[in-house]
Amino acid sequence: MAWDVHGKTILLTGATSGIGLEAAVALARRGARLVLVGRDPERTEAAVADVKARGGAADVSHLLCDFSSQAEIRRLAAAVLAHHDRLDVLVNNAGAVNKDRRLTVDGIERTFAVNHLGYFLLTNLLLDLLKKSAPSRIVNTASVGHRRGRIDFDDLQMEKGYSVIDSYSRSKLANVYFTRELARRLEGTGVTANCIGPGPIATRIWSKAPWFTRPFFFAASVFMTSAEEGGSLLVHLAAEIEADKTGGYYEHKKLTWPSRLAQDDAIAKRLWDESAKLTKLA
């Protein structure tokens, strides 16, 4: 049964292109109040204009954030808390792929920092507002790529060997763990947490992959779904699934089992504790 998002406030990160932009358009058509988050000022303003034009909505605003910086994430959260008295849906969708091992300004491997710790830190900073606004929802963009991911707690920074595919898969596995542990911690609050595992989507995220992997992605593009279809997966969790569904992993709009490794709740709890240290929330 659809959850009416008309008039509800939705914060959507990674909203300037791909599935985030298409989800914003679809949610605007349903009458949601949207706050789009992007990194580049011009692209973010262009996304707002696009959502207003295609979504037929006037209540669309934006905020800026580079998710590789924890200071910027804290500023983003502070801006949300200062200007919004409620938050009905938080969609964590910002993501990055890095062909080489790079460190953020906080000294953390960049893919892990943006794709996992960005979700973790922003969500925790906004939890009180989400609880105040309950019933409310948290939606995280994971990936089917989590199925080949592994978490090495002795080498979270991938200092012993870096691979663009391994770093991405690891970060997406972390998204699934985060969702499961978050849902457990939020039991009884009226706030739910679920994640999607979109299949291959025709977006820009792999544009910076190494040159030798590009023939693979070009060939795979024949089987990729559109950004619009991928955006509909976010909309499904934000506005369509039942209010009591939480802790789930969804593919093709269906609740399904993540990888066997992703179901290890002891690892999920340990990852939460390590993430709290890395974001100074411990």
N, C-alpha and C positions, 0 to 999 in steps of 0.2 A: 504494500500500500504506500503510495507516494506521501512524502512529508512535505507539506506546503512551505516553500521557502520565500513566499511573497513577503516582502518587508523585513526579512531576516538579514542580519549582517554577516557577510561571509568574507573572510580574509584569505586570499589566494596568492601563494608565492609562486615564483616561476611563471608569471602570467603574461609575459610579453610575446611568447611564441608557442608553437606546438600544442600539446594537449592542454596546457594551462590556459592559453588564450581561447581555445575552442570551448573549454569548460566554462570560462567566464561568459562567453557569448550565450551559451545555452542557459546558464543560470540567470543572466540578465533578462532573457526572454520570459523567465518564470517570475520576474519581479523582485529578485533579490537585491539587497543593497550591497554593492561590491567594493572591496578595497583591494586593488591590485598591487602586488609588490614586484618590482623589477630592479635590476642593477643599473641599467643605463637610462639616464633621464629622457633622452629623445625617444628611445624605443618604448619606454614605459608610457610616456604621454601619447605616443601613437597607438599603443594598445588600448588606452582609455577611449580614445576617439573611435577606434575600430569597434570596441564593445558597445559603445553608445549607438553607433550607426547600425550595426548588424543586430544588436540585441534589443534595440528600441527602448533603451533605458537611459534615464537621466542621472540616477543616483549611483554614479561610478566615480570613485576617487582613487588616489594612488599614493604609495609610499615607496621610498627607495631603500635598498639594502644590498650590500655585498656580503653574501653568506660565508665568505671565507674569513670574515672578521667577526669575532665574538663581540667586540665593542659595538659594531654596527647592528648586530642582532639585538643587543641590549637597547640601543637607541630606537630601533624599530618597535620593540615591545613597549618601550616607554611612550612612544608616539601613539600607539594603539590605545593604551590605557588612558592617555590624556584626552583623547578625542572621541572615544567610544565608550558608552556606558554598558554595552553588551556585545557579546560575540557568540553568534549561534553556530557558526561552522568555521573551523580552521582547516584549510587545505594546504598541507606541506608538499609542495611540488617542485621547488627549486632543485636543480641538479647540475652536475658538472662531470666531465670526463677529461682526464689529463694524460697525455701520451707519455710524459716523463714524471718522475717523482719530484713534486714541488711541495714546499712548506708554506703554510699561511703565516700571516703576521704573528700568530699565536704559537708558531713553531710546531704545527700539526700537519701531517700529510693531507694535502688539499682535497682529494676526492672524499676521504673519510670525513674531513671537517665539514665540507659543504653538504654532502649527501646524507650524512647521519647526524653529526653533532649539531648542524644547523636546525634540523627538525627537533632534536632533543632539547636544545637550549630555548628556542622560541616557544615551543609548546609548554615547557615548564614555567617560563616567565608569564605565560598567559593563562595558566591553569585556573587561577582564582577567578578571573573574569569568565572563563568558560563554565566553571561551576556555578557562578552567580547567574548565568544565563540559561542554565539547564531547564529543559532538555536541550543538549547541544552535542555537536559531533566534531570529531577529529578524523581527517582523512589523510593518509600518507601514501605517496607514490613510491612503491617498491618496484620490483621487476621480476619477470620470469628468470632473469639472469641470477637471481639469488640462489637458484638451485645448484649452481656450481661454486658458490661462495664458501669460504672458510674463515673463521675468526681465530687468529693466533694471538692470544693475550700476551705472549712474550715478544711479539713484534707487530703491535698495532700500527706502528708508523711505517711498516714495510721497509725497514732499513736493510734487511737481509736479502732483498730481491724484489724488484718492482715490475709489475706487468699491468698495462692499462686494463685488460680484461679482468685480471684478478682483483685489482683495486676497486673496479666498479662493482663486480659481483659481491665482494665483501661488504661494500657499503650498502648494497641493496638487501643483503641478508641481515645486516644490522637494522634496516628499516622494519623488517618483519619481526625481529626480536623486540625492538622498541615498541611496536604496536601491541604485541602480546603482553608485555610487562606493563605497559601503560594501561591497557584495558583492565588488567588484574588490579592495579593500584586504584583505579577509578570506580571500582564496583560500588554501587549504591549511591553514587553522586549524581546520576542522571546524565553523565557525559560518556559518550561511547567513542571507541577508537577502532578503526578498521583500515586496511590497506589494500591497494590494488597491485596486481602484477601484470601490467600491459605487456603484450607480446611485442614483436618488432614493429615500431612505429616510425613512420616517415617524418622525422623531425631533424633539427640541426645538431642534436646533442653529440652525435658521433662525427661531426665535421672536423674535429681536431684529432681524430684517431690517427695512428701511424700510417704512413703511405702504403705499407705493404698489406694492411688490412682492408684498404678501400675497395679492391676488387670484390672481396667477400661481401661488403655492405652494398655494393652496387648490384651484385647478383641477388642478394637477399631482398633488395628493394621491391622486386617483383611480387614478393609475398607479404610485404609490409602493409599494415592497415593505415588509414589516413589519420591525421592529427584530430580531425573532427570525431572519428569513431573512438579514438583514444580518449578524447575529452569526455565522451559520453560515459566512460567508465568512472571518471571522477564524479560526474553528476549523479551516477547511480548510487554511489555511497553517500553523497552529500544530500540527496533529495528523494531517494526512492526506496532504499531498504528499510525494513521495520526498525522502530525506535529501540528495540531491545537487543538488536544484533550488535555484538561487540567482540573485539579480539580476533576478527576474521581476516582471512586472506582471500581475495577475489580475483578470478581470471574470467574474462568473457562474461562479466556480470553474474558469475556463479561463485558461491562460496565453495572453496576447494582446499585441499590440504597443501600447505607449503612443503618444502623438502623435509625429509625426516630430521635432518640436523636442525632446521629452523623450529622444530617443535620441542627442543630441549629448553625447558623453562629455567633450569639452573644456569645455563649459559646466558639466557636473556637477563636474568637478575644480575649476574656478574658484569655483563656489558653495561647495564644501567649504572652500576656502582662506578665502573671505570669511566663512563661518560660524565658522570657527575663530577668526578675529580678533574677531568680534562676541561670542563666548562666552569670549574670553581663553584659548583652548586652543592658540593658535598657538605 
